[in-house]
Amino acid sequence: FPGHTEYIEERVGNGQKALMILLKDDFRVALVTGHVPVSEISKDLTQELIMEKMTIFHRSLKQDFGIDNPRIAVFSLNPHAGDCGLIGSEEQTVIIPAMEEMIKRGVQCFGPYPADGFMGSGNYRYFDGILAMYHDQGLAPFKALAMDDGVNFTAGLPIVRTSPAHGTAYDIAGQGVASEDSFRQAIYVALDVFRNRCIEKEISAHPLRKQYYEKRDDSDKLKLDTVDEEQI
């Protein structure tokens, strides 16, 4: 397995696909491709994969973070978002078609934005989540802003799984200088996600009864399910 995310997806996913999300407070970054060589990113990046990851991200923002209608910013793959095809065509042939299809499905997604200008201008503050095309594109700016207390959350699974956003740091083991902030925040996020899932499950368990008008009925009487008035 190239990473923990792939291992956990295989072991406990029950066929469901996982999504790596790095987060700190309202700053959330998800990845389309994960632990793959840079030389293979363009080959692995497909419209179907982007739509799959965005669907999981959108669902997680609603279910795990309680955001009713999340806004997702999408990063481009090439510098300057491909500059209309002069610096790569993936934006025109893969990313934008995927976004257009997701918009038809009711997902609010915007972009594709060049990662450097988007982060440098602080525009990430205006979105509920960011979908990056590859590992370092998303993690480099995230760790620059949230290295000490960021959290790695694995979305899309039937269990709640979080971890610190940093590595093992064996080079400082036993010296008493390691920060426990990211570990502590990972516990807090796990509790929040579990609570939000319980709330989402509760409010969707008993939806309102269907209300409709019979098309063949000339009256304006409201019908509630199939209740027979003679039986009341």
N, C-alpha and C positions, 0 to 999 in steps of 0.2 A: 504494500500500500504506500502511495506517495505521501500520505499525511493522515493525521488523526481523523479529519472529516470523512475521508473515503473509507477508513476502517470502520468507524461508527455507523456510517450509512449501510455498509455491508452487513454488520452484525446485528443491528437493532432496527433497521429501517423498514423491514417487512415489505420490501419492494418500493418504498417511497424514496424519492430523491432528496438529498440534503443540500443545504445552501450555507456557505460560510458568511457570517455577518460579523463585522467588527463594529463595536459601538461604545460610545461614551455619552451619557445623557441622551440628547436628541440628535446626536451626530451618528449616523449609521451608514456603513459602507458594505455592500455585498459584492461578490465576485462571480462573473460568468464562468471564466476558466480559473482553475485553482492551481494545483501543484503540477504544472506542465512546463517544459522548456520553452523559452521565449521563441525559439525557432519553429515551434509547432503551434503557436497561438493562432495565427491566421488560418491555418488548416482546420483547427478544432472549432473555430468560431463560426457557428451556423445560425441561420434565422431561427431554427427550431430550438437550439440550445438557449439563445437569448430569451425567447418566449417562455421556455420552461423555467429558467432561473427568475425571470421577472414575475411569473405567476406565483412561484413560491415566495418571493420577496413581498409581493403585494398581499398575499394571504397572511404572511407572518406579521407584517405591519399592522394589519387589522386584528388578527387573533392574539398575537403575543404582546403587542404594544398598545392596543386599544385605540388605534387611529382609524376613524370611520372611513375616510376617503383619502388615502395617502397620496402624496405627490412624490414621484420618483424622478430624479435626474439621471440621465444616461450619459456615460462618458463615451467619447469617440475612441477609436483604436489608433488612428494615425495622428501625427502632429497637425495642428490647426484643423482638426476634424476632416482631414483629407484634402482640404482646400479645393473643393469641387472636383475631386478626382485627380488632381495634380500630384498628390502625395499619398496615393493609395485609394482603392475603390470600395473598401469594405463598408464604409459609411453608407454609400449609395446602394450597394447591392445586398447588404446583409442587415446592418443595424437599423437603418430607417424603415425598411419594409417590416422588420419585426416590431418596431415601435408602432407603426401604422396599424398593424393587426391587433396589437394589444389595446390601442386606443378604441378600436371598434368593439372590443370586449369590455370596455368600461374602465380601463386602467389609465390613470392620469400619469403619463410619462412625458418627459421633456428632454430636448437635446437633438442630436448628440453634441455634448459640450467638450471642448479640449480641456483635459484635466488641469493643465497648468494655470490657464486663465481663470477657470472656474474656481479653483481652490484659492488662488492668489487674490481674487476679488472678494472672497468671503461669501460667495453665492450659495455655498453649501448650507448656510444658516436658514435658507428659505425653502428647504425641501425636507421631507420626512425620511428620505433615504436616497442613497447614491448607488447606482449599479455600474461598477467598473468592469472593464473587459478582461483584465488579467491581474495576477497577484500583486506585483509591485506597483502597478498603477493605482490600486486602491490602498494598499497598506503603507506605502511610503508617506503620503500626506497624512494618513490617519495616525501613524505612530509619531510623526513629527508634532502632532497636536495632542495626542492622548496616550503616549507611551506608558506612563506610570500607572494610570488607572483605567485603561481601556479594557474591554471584555470581548472575548471570542465566543459567539453564540452560534450553535449549529441549528438552523431552522429547517422546517419541513419534516421533522421526525416525530414519532408518537411519544417520545420522551423529551424532557427538558435537559439540554446539555450546554453548559458554559465552561469556560476556562479563562485563565489570565491571557491577555493579548500578547505577552512576551514569551520568550523561550525559557529554557531551563536555567541558563546563566550559571553553569558549573564553574566558571572562572572565578566567581565570587562566593561560592558555597563555603559555609562555615566561618565566614568573616564577620557576620552580623551587620552587613551593610545592605542587604537586599530589602527592597520595599515590598510590603504585603498589600499595598493598596489595590493592585489589579486583582489579586486573589479575593480580597474582601468584596470588591465590586462585582466579581463573577458570582459570588453567593447571593448578593442582593438582586442582581438581574435574574438569576434562576428563580428566586422567590416571586419577583414581580411577574415574570412570564407565566409561572404556574398559576398565580392568582388571576391574571388576565384571561388565561385559558378557561379557568373555572367560571368566570363571569360570562365569557362569550358563550360557553356551553349552556349556562343557565338561561340566558336571555333568548337563546335560539331554540330551546327545548320545547316551548309551547307557543308557537306562533298564533296570531289571531286567526279565527276561522275565516274561511274564504267567503267573501261577499261578492255577489254578482247579480246581474239582471238576466232573466230568461229572455233570449232573443225572440222566442215565439210568443211571448206574453206582451200584449199591447198596453198593460197597465204599468205604472211606475212603481209598483210595490217592490221593495227590496227583498231579495231572497237570501236567506242564511242557510248555506249548505243545501240540503234536500229535505228540510223539515216540512212535513205534511200538516197543514193547519187543522185538518179534521181530526188529527190524533192529539191535538193539544187540548 
